[in-house]
Amino acid sequence: MANISHFYDGQMRRYIVQFVRMMSNFQYQTGKNKDGNQDLIKVPVRYGDINRQVANILRQGSENALVSVPQMAAYISNLALDRPRVMEPTHVDKIHVRERSYDAETKTYSGTQGNQHTIERIMPVPFTLTMNCDLFSNNTDQKLQILEQLLVLFNPALELQTTDNWLDWTSLSYVELSDITFSSRTIPNGTDDEIDIATLQFTIPIWLTPPAKIKKLGVIEKIVASIYDEDASAVDINGLVGGDLLSRQEITFGNYGLYVEGGTLGYTIRLLQSKETLSEATGDNVAHVSLKKADAKTDSQLVYGKEIMWDTVLGAYGKITAGLSKVKLETAITTANNEDTITYVTGVIAEHPSEGHLLMFTVDTDSVPTNTVPQFAKIIDPTVTGPTGSEINGTRYLITQEIGTDLHDLHITTLTHDGTNTVTATTSTVHELSVGDTVRVSGATPNYYNGTIGVLAVPSTTQFTFSTVLPTSAAASSSVPTADTSGTTAAGGIYVVPSPLVSPANGPIKGYTNRASSAWGSLVASESDIIQYNSITSKWNVDFDSSNVTNVQYSTNDTNGVQFKWTGTQWQKSWEGEYEPGDWILDL
């Protein structure tokens, strides 16, 4: 069954209203008044079938109320599908229109051009509408006066127009007189003042049409051509032979790129010239090499090309309406199942208060990828910026340089799992560790033993324990393929139940800890790690171990609200940066 949204446009009601108007304004003559002039009285028209009108007359026709005649009553007697007029049902008629520019503040139209629209009109369905008109009169002279005025109009028919909208291709029709019953009945029966009813029958060929689809045309920012689907909005090539032959061509108006960045006023967007059109000249046309979005880190990005004013580009297509016009940024994301997909980061745009080459961009937060790693306070270079001493429990930093360069080998001989979520490491020499110290384990099998861990307990001078709970479930999904998801902890980590419980001697197991004097204590961390402060132990630990996470993750900088994406090898801005031609859409 087709699923269609509710709509009601009052199409049949308009035909009824026009029919009633057509039957209105007829008059009859009663005689001369005291001045010797003819009195003409207008005949009222009501909607309702004969039974309702008769019942009303009978209720009012008492000694205390006078019966109002003559009068006419119009009503629908039949509606039938007109099969011979059915046309191609899949036909869609398209009309391109341009409206005058509208000023929302003054609520007036100007003489300049405004937005463009495309109206797609769907093929209407033909019906034959049968209308009856009952003429109530209490003498033959009344009936003849009214009929004579009415009947001469239908030679052969009377044209009917339901709307003055020139885009409505179903507004014109005609009314044809098909039958006359001079006297169909009289009421009330058995009285001297009987009311006679004459019935006229009319046929009207009408059309009932589905709602038209109106598309607001903005800049022609992308044209997608497909050999399978005209609009290429949803092409499913599964099961198609030769699916690799699918042809797509994407074109952006002016071949402009787009650059998105945050600022003191919020996000702004600017146009970028095509690299092919740049010259190495000086002045306004000086060419700057732009970092690709995939290579952008935390530093400010350069853009290329001269400043391009938005109003000069959009003049031929329409104007921006604050709060309604949108920009969509094509962004590749990775789902929780580690599947790559294409989505759009969207937001509304408005004119910049002072810069004509910029637009303000308010992002729809629901369109931004969801964080998979807890937010961090800020990005720091730990070799330049140390802890302030005022950090609270759970403070997190994303670091751009490694911490702990003077590593000491602990000479781990065995790793023994207790079957729940704790591993006991045994060393061949005194390890000199305390609770909260960090150790980088490598060379162990299974792989989930490896990584940067925090010391959980110190049973002896040659033994220490650490937990197999990983900092995030997202990290566990990539580095612990044997994870027992039924053992999810309250903190969101996953513990594993390994087999065998003792790591086999598959090469030397190495454990390194930092023995150098550092503002970060004995912390061992790599570039791109996220470290977290533990107020109970007064030590810093690695919470996001970049060396042990290979799938895509997302996290946001609390300081400026910028979201970052971990690609498996580096952090980069999630959706801010440069978009090449074809990777963005402007919807005016």
N, C-alpha and C positions, 0 to 999 in steps of 0.2 A: 504494500500500500504506500502511495506517495505521502510524504510528510511535508505539509505546507503550513507555513505560519498563518495565524489568524489575520484576516484583513477584511475590511468592510468600507466600501467607497460610496454606498448609497446609489448605485447605478440604476436599479429598477425604480427606486424612489424618485429619481430625477425624471424618468419617463412619465411616472404618474403625475408629478407636479406640473410638468409641461402640458400633459393632456388636460388636466383640470384648468390650467390657464387658457388653453385653447377653447374650452367650453364656457369660459367666463365672459362677462361683459355683454351678453345678449339681453335685450330689453323687450318689454311688451307694453302696449298702449291700453290705458283703462278708460279714456274719455277726456273731456275737457274740464279744467279746473274753474274756479270762480272768475278768473281773469280771461277765460276763453281760450287758454293755451292747452295743448295736448300734454297729458301727464305720462311720462315714460318711467317705468319701474324696472330696475335691474333684476335679473333672475339669478338667485344665489345658486352656487354649485357646492356640493358636499361630496366627501369620499365615503363610500359604504355601499354594500350591495342592497338589493331591493328589500330584502327581509328586514334589515336594520332600519331602513328609512320608513318602511310601513309601520314597524313597531313604534317608532318615534311619533309618527303621525297619529296613530291610534291612542297613544298615551296622552298626547296633547289635545286631541280632538274631543274635548268635553265641552260642557256648557260654560266653563270658566276659562277656556283657552281657545283662541282662534287658530285654525290650521293655516300654516304659511304655504300657500301655493300661488303661482307656479314656482317650482324649484327643480333642480337637476341633481342627480346622483351618479358619480362615476366610480367604477370598480373593475378589478381584473376578473375576467371570467375564465381565462385559460392561458397557459404558457406551455409551448411545445418546442422541442429542438427542431431547428430547420435544417434537416440533413442535406438538402441540395445546395445550401450556401456554405457548407463546411469547406474550408480551404486548408492548405498545407499547415498542419499543426505545429511543426518544428520551426517554422519561419520566424525569424527575429528581425525586426526593422530597427535600424540604428540611425539616430539623428544627432548631429553635433550642434550645440547651441552655445552662445557666449552671452553671459549676463552683464548688465551694467554694474560698475563698481558700487558697492553699498557701504555707506558710512554708518557703523553701528552706533556711534555717539549721537549723531544728528538724526539717525533713522531716515536717511534720504538716499536716493540714488544720484550718482554724479553722471557726467557726460563721458567719463572714461570707461574703458573696457575693464571688466572684472574677471571672475573665474569662468572657466569653461566646463561644460558638462556633456556627457554622452548619455542619451536616453535610449534604452533598448526596449522597444515595444514588442510584446509577445502577442502572437496571433490570437484574436478574440474568438469566442464561441457564439455562433448565430442561433437566435431563437425567434419564434413568432409569438408576439404578445397580443392577446385578444382583450380589448377593453369594451365594456358596455356603458352606455349612458342612458339612464332612465329619466324621462321627462314627466313630471307630475303636474297635472293641470286640472281645474275643476269646470272648464268649459271648452268647447271646440275652438272658439276664437283664440283663446290663449295658446292652445297647442299649435294652431296653424301659423300664428304670428312667429312663434319661436322656431318652428321647423323650417319655415321659409327662409329665415335668416341663416340657419345652420346648414341646410342641405346644399345650397349653391356653392359652398366653399370646396366641396370635394369633387372637383372636375379636373383631373381624375383623383387627385389626392392633395393633402396638405402637408407641407414640409415641416419637420420637427427638429429642433436643435436643443440638445440637453445642456451643453456647456459652450462657452466662448473660448475655451482653451484650444489653441491651434495645434497643439501637440496631440490632442485626443482624436484619434482617427475613427472613433466610434460615436462621435457626438451628433452626426447628422443621420436622420431617418425620415420616414414619412408616415402619415396616417391615412388609411384607406377605408372608406365606408363600405362595409361588406354585407350588411343586412339591416332591414327596418321592420319592426313589428309595431304597426300603427297604434294598436291598443292591446296590450298584453294582459291587463287585469284592471279591475276597479276596486277601490276601497273607500270607506268600509262597506260591506255588503248590507243591503236592505235599508239604506237611508236615502233621503232625497238629495243630499249634498254629496254625491259620490265624487271621488277623485280618480281621474283616469291616468293611466301610466302607459306611455309610449316608450319603446326600447329601441335604441340604435346600437348596432354592433360595429366595432372598428377593429382592424388588424394593423399591427405595427411591427415591421421587421426590426429587431434590435440586436445589439451585440453586448455580450458580457465579457469583459477583459480582465485578465490577471493584472496585478500591480506591475507597472513599468519599473525597470531597473535603471536607476540614475547613478551614473559614475561621475564623480567630481574629478576633472582632469587637472593635474598639476603639471610640473615639468615632466617631459617625456624622459624619465630617468632610466628606464630599462625596457628593452624590447627582447622578448624571449621567443624564439622560433623553434618549434619542435616538429619532427616529422610524424609524431604520434598524436599530439594534442595541441590545439591552437594556442591556448594561453599558457600551457606548460606549468600550470599551477600545481597539478598533482599527476605526475607521470609515473605509472607503475610499470616497470619494464621486467618484473619478475615473470619468468616463463616465456618471455618473448625470444624468438630465435634472432640472433644477431643484435642483442641488446647493446653491444658496444657501439653500434652504428647510430645510436641516439644522437641527434644533432641539436645543439643549443648554441645560440649566439646572443651575447649580452652586450648592449650598447648603452652608455650613459651620455646624457645630453652634454654637449661640449667636451666630452671625454675628460671631465673634471674628476679629480680625486677629492677626498674629504679628510679633514683633520679635526679630531676631537680631543679636547684637553680641558682639565679643570682649572679654575682660577678663583680669585677672591669673590667674584660675583656669581660663581657657579660654573657649570660646563658651558663651553662655547664651541662652535663649529665654524670652519672656514673652508673655502674652496681651494683646491690645489690644481695648478696648471698641469697639463699633460707633459711628461718629461720630454716627449718628442718635439714639443713646441718651444722649449726653453732655449735661450741663447746664453752664451757666457759673457754677455755684455754687462757693463756696470750700470749702476743706478737702479731704477725700479725693477728692471728685468733681470737682476742678478740671480743666478741659479744657485740654490742651496741643495745639497744632497740630504735627503730625508732618510732617517732610519726606518726600516720596515717595522711594522707592528710586532712581528715575530721576534725582532731583535731588540725591541725597546725594553730597557730596564727601568731604573728609578731616576735616571738623569733626564734633564729636559731635552726634548727632541727638537731638532731643526726641521723646518718645513721648506719646501721649494716653491719658487715662482713668486710673482708680484702679488700684491693685495688685489683681490677681485671683489668688486662691490656686488652684493647680492641683488640689489634692485635692478642693476643693468642686465643681469642674467635672467631674472625672473619676469622682466617686463613683458615679454611675449607670451607668458603662460598664466599669469594671475598674480595675486598678492597673498602675502602671509597673513593668516588670521590667528592672532594670539590665542593660545589655549586649544586650538582645533588642528592647525597644521602640524604635521609630524615628520620626523625623520626616522627611518629604520636602518639599522646597521647590521649587515650580514656577518654573523659571528659563528665560528666553529666551536662547539663545546663537546665535552666528553661526559657521557652519562655515568650513573653509578655502576652500570654494568660494563663500563670501560668501552662503550660504543661511541664512535664519532658521529656527530650529527650537525646539521646546519640550523641555526635559529636566528632570530632577529632581536637585537636590543633596540627598543623603541622609546621615543620621548617626544613631547610637544616642543615646538620652537616658537620663538618670538624675536622681534627686532632687538638688537643690542642698543642700549641707551645712548651710546656715543660713537661706536665704531661701525661703519657701514659694511665692512668686509667680514663682520662676525655676526652670528646669530646665537641667541641664548638657547640652551638645550636643557630641558628638564626631563631627566630619565625616568621611565617607569620602572620602579624597583622590582616589580614582579617579573620583568623581562630579563633581568640580570641573572647570570648563573648563581645557583645557591652555594653558599660557602660549605666546603667539606672539611676544612681545618679551622679551628677556633681563631677569632680575630687576634691581631697582635697590636701592641701599643704604638710602635713606630719601627722604622728601619734605621739601623745604626752600623757604623764601622767600629767594631769592638777594639781595634787597635788605637783608635782616636778617642772614642767615647766610652767611658767606663760606667759602672753602676753608680747611681747617685747616693745610695744608702737609704733612700726614702721609698724604695719600691715595696709594694704590698704583695702579699701572697698571690701568686698567679700572674704577676706581671710578665708580659711576653714581648720579646724583641726578635725581629728578623735581622740576621747579621749578614754583612757583605764580605767579611774576611773571617778566616779560621781563627780559633782560639786554642791555645795549648800546642805549641810547636816543639817543646822539649818533652817528648813522649818516652815513657819508661816501660819496658817489656815486663809483664808480670809473670811470664812463664806458666801459663795455664796448662795443666796436664789433663784434667777431665772436667766435663760438664754433666751434672747429674740432675735429672728432672724429678720432682717429687710427685708427678702425676696430676697436679692441679695447676698452679700458675707460678711456681717458684723454681728457680734453677740454682744449684749450688756449684760454684766454681772452686776447684782445688788447684793451688799453685805449688810449684816445687821450691819456691823461696818465700820469704816473708813479704807480704804484699804491701804493708803499711797503709792500708786503706781504712777509711772510716765511713759511717753511714752518710749517704748523700753525695759521695764522690762519684765522678763519672769514669766509666771504663769503655773503651772501644774494643769490641770483640770481633775477630775475623778468623776465617779459616775453619770454622766449625760446621759440622753437618749433623742434623738438618739446618737449613739456612736461617730458620727463625731464631736461632741462638745468636746470630751476628747482628751487629749494630752498636749504637752508642747507648749505654744503659746507665742507670743510677744504682748505686750500691744500696741494697735493701737492709741487709744485716751483716754482721761480722762475727760468725761463730768462733773463729780462731784466727791466728796470725797467718795461716795458709789457706783459709777458706773465706769466701764471701758469697752472699746470695743476691740475686736480682730477679725481678718479676718478668714474666713473659707477656704481661699485659702491654700492648703497644699503645702509643700515645693517641692514635685515632683509629677508628674502625676502617676508615678509608685506607690508611697505610697498611693495615692488616690484610686488606683484600689483595694487595699486590705482592706483599713480601711473605705472607703466610698462607700458601695455597691449601694447607691441611688444617686451617683454623676450624675449631669447633664453635660454630656460631651460637650454639645453645648456652655457651659459657660467657655470653656478653656481660660485661661488668657495668656497674652503675655509671662509671666514668666514660663509658662508650668504647672501651677497649675490648679486645678479644683474647682470651687465653687459649693456648693450644694443648692438645694431649698428644705428645709425640710418641713415635715408636721407631726405634728402641728408645728407652728412657735415658740411656747413657750414650753420649755422642761417640760414634766410632772414631778410631784413630785414623782419620783420612787426611794425613798431613798435619803439620803442627798447628795447634790452636794458639792464637796470639791475643793477648790482652794488654792494651796500652792505657796508661794514665799519665796525667800531667804532673810533673814534679817541679815545674818552674814556678817562680814567684810571679803572681798575676793578680790584677784587680778582680778577676773573675774566679779566683781560687784555683781549684784543681780541674776546672771545667775543660773538657775536650770537645770541641765542636767544629764543624766544617762550614765553609762558605755556603750560604743559603739555608742553614739550619734555623729553626725557631727555638730559642731558648726560653726557659721559664723559671721564675724565682720561687723557691720553696722556703717560706718563712719559718717552718718548723725546724729544718736543718740549717737554715741561713745559708743555703747554697743554691747555685744555679745548675740546672739540668737541661739536657736536650729533650725537647718535647716533640719536635718534628725533625726527624733524622733524614736529611735530604739524600744521603748516600744509600738509604734503604727503601726509598719510595720512587717507583718508576712510572706510576700512572698519574694522570692529570688530577690536580687538586686546586681548590680555590680558597683564598683567604683575603680578608680586608684589613687595611691599615686604619686603625681607629682614629688616628690623628687627623687625616684628611679625607677619609671615606673612600679612598681609591681601592678597588678590588684588584688583586693580583692572581695570576694563574701559574701554577707549577706545571711545567711541561714534561717533567721527568728528568730534566737536566738543568733547568734554570727557572727563576721567577721572572715573569713579565706582566705588564698591565693586561688585565683581562679583556677589556673592550675599548679602552681609550687608545688613541693613536691614529695612525694613517689608514684610510680605506681607499683602495684603488678603484678606478672606474668600473662600474658593474657590481660593486660590493656594498652599495648604499642606495636607498630609495627615499625620494622626497614626495610626500603626500600633502598637497596644498588643501 
